[in-house]
């Protein structure tokens, strides 16, 4: 009888322990404030009635768009900045961006086709006027900076995806025969009489032989990079196709972009057997008709996989998502400030993240991952970067936006989905990784005092006291 009682007692204890284990949630929590970044906090379940300042509810069945990834751009000036530090420091920086174990886990990267505003100077892959057959096409310039940059990232994660966009075609393909659209004697030699900031008027010479040659240029680029062991997963046909800049740029009439994609670029990729996707990007204006006028030309939509947005293009993403729900959407270049690299810049970037994911974005890109302390391009624009390297002291600074990006990218794996949330979710984004049955919550306490968060997931909940002005990532295993 005593043995039976003992067995019953053991069963009750084990059953109770199992029940307690079922109740317990596995929660990891990382928090960052301006003065204390990347602070691993221990989550402790709190008992009793708790008055919440922020109450959010999600159901893992209420799924929205799938997330494909996060990343930044390979730029020439970034590679030069990395060259200022020791090989060990350079490797650490790259690990901190790309490593799938300890870094930001970036998996998606942008690169320019020819020079962009963060190139050392202007170049294209063929500046031989009238070379429509692209006999003088060459990517030799990229072998000095961009290809080594990409190769180093590939060593850390061989599965990174790379997409590319031109800021400007070969200059002889433009009416002005110059890489810039806007004259600025301090930074370029475009004659004032050729300067033109008008939108919706193509600077590209829209004649069949130019269209055909430019499609060949894209195809040769993709194939040349493949020969270097770098697959170009997608091309976005023109960076900011409405913007006339003093740096490499080319304004396009939207209908002309449709002609180029449907009648030349799409068929050329098909003929050459290229699997590289074609995207309409990058959209930097809020008028949805400037997207529609491209996609509605003939069969353009059949060739276009997705649409990329940046800057004022954020005003168009909601409408595009509603009208073209089958299209993938990407935030292609986070707004890069003025070189402040401060906490306010991180707050602004978080606002952008919320906007883009709320309106259907599948991926989010930073811009310059690494720059020197000036943040200046060769054309005079000072911008933020995730990491700054001082050219005099060689000091390395991880800026607030580095930590913000990591708060998201290190935890939201490709294949996760965004979850719809209700309640006080103005400063919260929620994702669900079904394969691992984990919910990831990125939330910002925007107040100057600590605030209590109550977060309900299905039939479970977490409560946590958030530090004032803090970014917080919770990973909840269900």
N, C-alpha and C positions, 0 to 999 in steps of 0.2 A: 504493500500500500504506500509506503514511504517513497519507494522507487517511482510509482505511478504519479504521485504528487509532484515529485522532483521533475519528472518528464513534462508534466503539464505546465509547470512553472517555466521551464526552459522554452517550451513552445510559445507561451504567452510573451516572454521577454523577447524572443526572436521576432515574433509577429509584430510586437510593438516597435522594435528597432527598425524593422522593414518599413513599417508605416511612417515612422519618423524620417527614414531615409527618403521615402517617396515625397514627403512634404518638403524636404530640404531642396533648395535650388542651388545649382552650381553657378555662381556669378563671379565673373572677373570684372574689375573696375580700374580704369586708368583716367586720371584727371590732370588737367593743365591749367594753371593760371599764368599771368604775365611773369610772376616772380618765382613760380615753382612749376616747371614743365615736366610732363611725363612722370607723374607721381602714381605709383602702384598703390592702390588703396585696398584694404581688406574689407570685404563686404560682410556685414554681420546682420543677420535677420533680427528685426526689432519687434518686440511684443507689445501688446496693448494698443489702445486707440491712438492713431497718429493723425495730426492735422496737416494736410498737404497743401503746399502753395501751388504745386503743379500736379495735375492728375491727368494721366494719359492712359488710354485703353486701346489695345490692338487684339486682333484675332488672326492667327496665322493662316486662316482660310481666305482672308481679305487681301489677296495678292495683286500687285500691280506689275510694273515692268521688270524685266530681268536685267541684272547688272552685268556688264561685260568687262569693266575694268577701270583702272586709274593709271595716270602716268604724267609725263612731262615731255619736253621737247629737247632733242639733240640739236644744239646750236654751236657754231664755231667758237664764239666767245666763251661759251661754257667749257669747252675742251681746253682752250688756252688758259682759263682760270685754274682748271685742275692741274695744269702743267706747272703751276707755281709752288705746289706743295710736294712733300716727299712721296715716294712711291707707296709707302705704307699708309700715309694720310689719304692719298688719292684712292687707294683701295677701300679704306674705311668709308669714305664718302659714297663711293659707288655701292658698297654693301648696304649702307644705310638707306639708299634709294631703291635698290633692286632686290636685295636678298628676300627670299620667300620664308626665311626663318626668323630673322631679327630686324629686317628693314621695313621700309614702307610697302614692300611687296608690289611695287609697280610692275604691271604686265603689259601696258599699252603705251607706245611711244610715238611721238610725232617727229618728223624731220622735214626740212625744206627741200624742194627741188630747185637747185641753184641757190642764189643768195637770198637771204631774208634780211630783216633789219638788225639781226644779231649775228650776221656774217662779218668777217674781217673787212671785206670790201665787196664790190659788185663782181659777180661772175654768173655765167650760165654754162650749160654743158656744150653750147655751140654758138659762138659769137661770129661765125663766118657768114657774112651777109649773103643771102640768096642760096644758101646750101640746103635746098629743100629735101635732098636725099639724105641729109644728116650724115654725110661722109666724114665730117670732122667732129662728130659727137664724141665726147669723152667725159668720164667721171674722175679723171686723174686728180683734180683739185680735191675731191672728197676723200681721197686716200690719205690726205695729210691730217684731216681732223675728224670729219663726221664718221667715216667708216671705222677708224680706231675707237671712237667714242661708243659706237654701237657694238663693236666687237667685244669691248670690255664688259658691257652690260650682258651680252650673250654668254660670256664666260660664267657669269653669276646665275643667270636664268636663261637657258637655251630656248625657252618657249616664249620669249617676249614677242609681242606683235608690233610691227612698225607700219605706220601709215605716213603718207607724204603729201605735200601740197606746194605748188609754186607761188611765190610772191610776184613773179614776173616771168613772162616767156623770154626767150632770146630777144635782145633789144631790137634786132632788125625786123622782128615780127610786129612791132608797134608802129603806128603812124609817126610818132616822134623820133623813132630810132634811139630812144633813151630809156633806161631802166626806171627812172622816176616819172611821176605824173605831175608833181607840183615842184616848181622851181624854188630853190633856197640856196642862194650863193654861198652861204656858210658851209653847206653840207653836200651840195651837188653842183654839177655844171650844166644842168638843163637850161637852155636859153629861155628867157622870160616869155618870148613870143610863142613858145611851145608848151608853156605851163597851162594846164587846164584842170580845174577841180570839179567840172560838171559831172553829175551822176547820170546813169542810164544811157551813156553814150560810149560805145566800145572804143578803147584805144588800140585793141588788137585789130590787125588788118583782116577783115572778115571776107576773105576771098578763098575759093576752094583750095588753091595750092598751099595757102598758109594754114588753113584748117587741117588739111591732110598731113602736112609736114609736122605740125604741132602734135597731132595724134601719134605720129611716128616717134617724135621726141619722147613722149610719155612711155611708149612701148619699149624704146631702147633703154630708157632709165630703169624700168622694172627689170628688164632682162640683164642689164649690166650689174645691177645690185644682186640679182640671183646668182650671177657668176662669182660674186664675192661672198656668197654664203648668207646673204641677207634677203629674206623674202619680204617684199612690199605687199602687205595685206590689203591695202586700200590706197587710193588716191582721191584727194579732194581737189576739184578741178581748178580752183582759184582762191587764194587767201583774200578775204575781204573784197569781193568783186565790185563793191560800190565805192571804194575809198581811193581817192587820189592822194598819194603820199610823197614826201620828199625822199623816201627810201624806195627800194624795189617794190613796185606795185603796178597793177593793171586793171583799170575799170572796164567792166563788161556790161553791155545791155543784156538783161536777163534772157531775152529771146535768143540772143546770139550764143549764150552758153548752152541753151537747149539744142540749138543747131549743132554745136560742136560735139556735145555728148551723143545725141541720137544719130547723127549722120556720119560722124567721123571717129570719135574716141571709142564709143561702145563697139561698133563694128570692127575697129582695128584690134582691140583686145580680143574679140571673138576670133577673128581671123588668125591672130598670132597665138591662140590657145592659152591666153593668160587668165588665171583665176583671180587676179587682183580686182577687188571691188571698186566701183566708181561711186563716189559720194558727191552730193551737192554741198559744197562747203568752200570757204567758211562764210556763213551768213552773219553780217554785222549790222544789219538794219532791221527795224521792227515791222516793216511793211510786208505782210504775208504775200501780197501779190508779186513781190520780187522773187519769191520762191515758186509760186504757182506758175509764173510766166516761163520759168525754166522747165518745170516738171510736166506742164501741160502741152509742151511742143511735141507733136507726133507721138512717138513711143519712148520718150525719154525715161519715163517711170520704169520701163522694163529693164533699163540698164542701171538705174540708181538704187543702191542698197539703203542709203541713209542720208540724213541731213545733219550738218555740223553747224553749231551756233557759237558766237562769241560776242563780247561787248554788247552793243545795243541790239544785237540779234536775239538777246534773251526775250525781247518783246514779241518775237514771232513764234517762239517755240510752242506756246499753248495752242495757237491756231493751226500750226502745222501738224501737231500731234492729233488734233481733233479731225482734221481733213484727211491726213494720210496715216492712219493708225498702224499700217503695216510697215512703215518706215522706221528704221533704227534712228535714234537721236543721240547726238554727242555734244557735250560742252567742250569746245576745241581749244580754248585758250582763256584761262582764268584772267580776269582783269588785273593788270600787273602794277597798279599803283604808280608811285613816282619815286621809287627807291627808298621809301620810308622804312620798309621792313619791320613795322611795329605791330603792336597788338591790335590797333584799329584796322590795319590791313587784314589781319586774320579774321576779325569780326565781319568785315565786308565780304571776304571770301566765303565765310560760312553762310551769309545771307544769299550769296549766289548759289551755293550748293543746295540750299533749301528750295530756291526758286526752280532750278533746273530739274531736280529730282521730283519735285511736285508736279512738274509739267512733262514728265515722261522720259527724261534723259536716261540713257542706258550706261553712260560712261562720263567721267569727269577728268579733264586734263589741266594740270598746272602748265606754266609757260616755261620760263627759264629756271631750271633746277639749280644751276650753279652760275654765279657771276663774281667778278671782283667787287671790291667795296664801293666802287662808283655806280655800278649798275647801268652804266651808259652804253648805248649802242654807238656805232660809228656815225650815225645820223642824228645824234644829239638827244635822244630820248632816254631818260633815266627811269629804270624799272626795278621792281622787286625781284627777288629770287628766293628759293627755299633755303639756300646755303650761300653765304658770302665768304670770300677769301680776300684778305687784305694784301694788296700787292706789295706793301712795304714791310709789314711785320710778318706776313704769311699766316696770321691768325685766322682760324676757321670759326665762323659763327653760324649756328643753326637758328634761323629766324622763326618767329612764331608760326608762319604759314607752313613750315616743315612739319611742325608738330600737329597742326590742324589736319594736314593731308594724311599724316600717319594715323591720326585718330580714326580716320575713315578707311583708308586703303589697306591698312594692316589687318583689319577685322572683317571687312565686307568682301568676301571671296567672289570671284567671277562665278556666275551661275546663281548667286543669291537673287532674291526678289525684294523690291520695295513693298512694305506693308502700308496699307491705309491705317491712319490713326485718328482717334477722336479725343476730344478734351483739349487740354492746354498744350497743344503740339506746335505752337508757333515757332519754337526754337528747338525742335526735335525732328530727327529723321530716323526711321526704323526700317530694318532689313531682316530678312529671314533666309537662313541657309538650310534648306530642307534636307539635304544630304547628311548634314551633321545635327539636324534638329536644334539649331541655335538661332536665337534672336539677337541682333546687334542694334543697340540704341546709341545714337550720337545726339547729345543734348547740350545746350549752352545755357548756363545761368547768367542772364543778361543784367541782373541786378547787382547793386553794390553791397548786398548783404547775403548771407547764406539762405538757401531756400530748400524746403522739403519737397522731394519728388516721390510721387506714388505712381507706379507703373504696373498696369494690369495686362498680363499676357494670357489669353484664354482664361483658364480658371486659376492662374497663379498670379502673384504680385510681388513686387520688390519696393522697398522704401529706402531712400537714401537722402542724406543731408548734403546738398551741393554747395561747394565753396562759392563765394561771391566771384562773379566774372570768371567762370571756369568752364572749359570744355570737358565733357565727360563721355567716355565710351564704356557702356556696359555690354558684356557678352553673357547671355543667359542660356545655359544648356537646359533644355526642357526634358 
